[in-house]
Amino acid sequence: MTKLPETEEEFPIPASKRPKLSSWDFYHKTLGSPKFVVAPMVDASECAWRLLGLRHSADLCYSPMWHSTCFVKDEKYRANALQSCKEDRPLIIQFCGNDPQTLLAAGLLAQDHCDAIDINLGCPQSIASRGHYGAFLQDEWELLDKIVSTLHRELSVPVTCKIRVFESLEKTIKYAQMLEKAGAQLLTVHGRTREQKGANTGLANWEYIKAVRDNVKVPMFANGNIQCLEDAYRCIEATGVQGVMSAEGHLYNPAIFDGVNPVSWDMALEYLDILEEYPAPNGYIRGHLFKIFHHLLQIKENLEIRMELAEANDLKEFRSVVVKLKEKYQKFHDGIEIWKNPDSLEETYDLKLPPWICQPYVRPPYSEHLQKLAEAQKRSETEKREYFDEDGNQISRKKLKKLEKKQRRKAGKIPQEKPPTCSNETCNNLMGTKCEVNKLCRACCKEKCGNEGLDCPGHKIFIATNRETKRAKLDLENTE
């Protein structure tokens, strides 16, 4: 899956072999004074997507957020994370975590493959809350000071931080100044609070971003409310930042920094072409195509194509979906036929883009979201839906889904593969899909690792590592 350079010449000089620059020299000389930046996005800003963005006027891309602990311990995870090429530079690799030494270890492993290490202090999702990283560290200033200062002192590349604002403007400014003092050489400020997410996203506060820009001395990027190129220029003018970062806007329109709204299938096919050389997991590809075709796939008559995209498992199948949509809507785009939305025959698009054009997704107001939730709850209480099989027998919704999947498999839409079993002849359990070394189920793998003192990253079993750590600790105690 991962393509890495065959020779050192394919990359710039490794960070460990070049001088570490000050913040503004780093911004101008290493990064090339970027204005338009593709954000770090989990399962989304992989190498192929970054290359697509760079080919459409992006100046700089971040890697997806990588978990520092997994990056240090899991060699396969690390190899996938470091997938890159010369065209992919400059590149900033982002890590999450809450332990200074683990983040440092990850940074040391990654620094020769990038131009800076970014610390994610902005993720507001529940997984960040459970893992205690991202925006859920923003109240622990002593810990953050130690993380940033440790990495700034020990790494050969600059350390940057991506943060969210507080409700209090004064606290937001002090927070940014604290990170700057600790050694952050570039800051990205997302103008939303930790609580502004999902249906409660709302607008980012550019006034807070401007206030931070006026009170720190390092270069700064702004994040939030960037849905088109005009937004990017307005944000730079309103806040005084050096550049703007786009996440969701870039997912729906990869050519956002070109200042155009291209045909969705052109963008999708270009992305798939890049994937031929720089592969990505099917989940990443599927997610990107759902975003690019978001407005088309909301039309009820495209439900079957939507299901086909959800079940696609290789580039050939993904390409087939794209071609089907192109063949279906190209005649409307070329003006050969007049398109009318079958879901709303009275609706025209005289003042808006047709659904086959890449365009922003506009979230409904929070009040509207709450109203829809209330209506759905009311319907579920008054109208209990019933499901039936082919013979007219009433069945559960879960059983109906199983029957539909079985029918699709029979029709050849879903390949039926026999899952591999544990390589232990006396065991009938299924093999762990990530157990590449031992080819065992978790129970047998744990027993084998315990008996032979092995590690299995796939099952997250680290017997050998733990024993070595304990041995080193005992040797240290005996020495003392």
TAQUIBEL-V90546 format. One record per run of one state. SS is the DSSP state (~ for helix, > for strand, _ for the rest). FROM is the first residue (numbers start at 1). TO is the last residue. Records with the same first field share a line. If there is no record, write none. Layout:
SS->FROM-TO + FROM-TO
This chain:
_->1-7 + 11-14 + 18-22 + 31-35 + 39-46 + 55-59 + 74-74 + 82-85 + 89-90 + 97-99 + 114-115 + 122-125 + 132-133 + 138-140 + 155-157 + 165-168 + 183-185 + 191-197 + 201-205 + 214-218 + 224-228 + 240-242 + 247-247 + 253-255 + 259-262 + 278-281 + 293-293 + 298-299 + 312-314 + 334-356 + 358-365 + 383-386 + 389-393 + 396-396 + 411-420 + 422-429 + 431-441 + 453-454 + 460-460 + 480-480
~->8-10 + 15-17 + 23-30 + 47-54 + 68-73 + 75-81 + 86-88 + 100-113 + 126-131 + 134-137 + 141-154 + 169-182 + 198-200 + 206-213 + 229-239 + 248-252 + 256-258 + 264-277 + 282-292 + 294-297 + 300-311 + 315-333 + 366-382 + 397-410 + 442-452 + 457-459 + 463-479
>->36-38 + 60-67 + 91-96 + 116-121 + 158-164 + 186-190 + 219-223 + 243-246 + 263-263 + 357-357 + 387-388 + 394-395 + 421-421 + 430-430 + 455-456 + 461-462
